[in-house]
Amino acid sequence: MGVNLINLMFSVRTVVLTVAMAISANALAAEKAAIDYSKYPISVQDEATRSECGDCHMVFPPNRLTMNGWKKIMSNLGNHFGEDATIDAAKAKKIETYLVANAFDAKDSVPAKMRLAQWKKKGIVDPIRITETPGWQRHHKTKKYKLMSADVGYERGSNCIKCHKDAERGMYEEFPGMYGGGGD
């Protein structure tokens, strides 16, 4: 009888902890939803980059690609993903300088080196599409993402602000409680 009582106590404890964790997760999600991200600075601080790139698409934070990835993009603006995005040479050089100086591997940090090594193992070297990076793929190839993108009517994935309203501020929020859970 003592063993059954112990098992019951563990079962009750497990249920209580599970409920407490669920309540905490929902409270945290509500708190995150209430944050006013408009007070956060825009991720891309360079006016020329925001102006030229933002005329056609969301201005992507430079830390989403490598230095060489940005150099590849800027060296072929005449065929920018099928569009002619040619701008004057001086402005293009200024934008490239900004993007390269702020790329995720610009500081030559240990985490950047580790990420590059992981990418290389997967055959990914200096991608020019953010949607080709492992981090993007990990978050956007799930069943949840497919349901959400169908709901918003946007499946390309290259315009972050379509789903992440504060993406230009570097806030790529998850959607807790939607599409099957919180952040997986």
C-alpha positions, 0 to 999 in steps of 0.5 A: 500500500505504501508504494501505491501512495508514493506513486500517487504522490508522484503522479499528483506532483507531476500534474501540478508541475505540468499545470504550473509550467503551462500557466507560466508559459502562457503568462510569459507569452502574454507578457511578450505580446504586450511589449511595445517593440516600437521603442526598440531601434531599427536594426539597420541604422544606415540610411542609404541601406534602409532607403535603397534596399527598403524601396523593394523589400524589408531591409534585412539586418546585416548579421543575417548573412556572412561578409562574403554573402553580402559581397556576392549580393552587392556585386550583382545588383543588375540581377538581384534575384531576377530584378535589376536593382542597379544603383550608382557605384558610390552608393552601392559601395557605401551600402556594401561597406555597411553590410560587410562591416556588420555581417555576422562573421565580421567580428571574427568571434568564436560563435561565428566561427562555430556557426560557419563550421556547422554550415560548411558541414551542411554544404552551406558556404556564404549563402545569399538568401537568408531563407537558405541559412540553417537558422531560417530553415530550422524555424520555417520548415515545420508544420506550424510554419506551413499552416501559418504561411497558408493562413497569411497567404504568403509562402515565399518566406523572404519578407519577414515583416509579413509574419513578424511585425517587428522584424525590422527591429530584430524581433522575430517573435514566436507565436505561442499557442498558435499553430500547435505550440510555442516556438518549435 
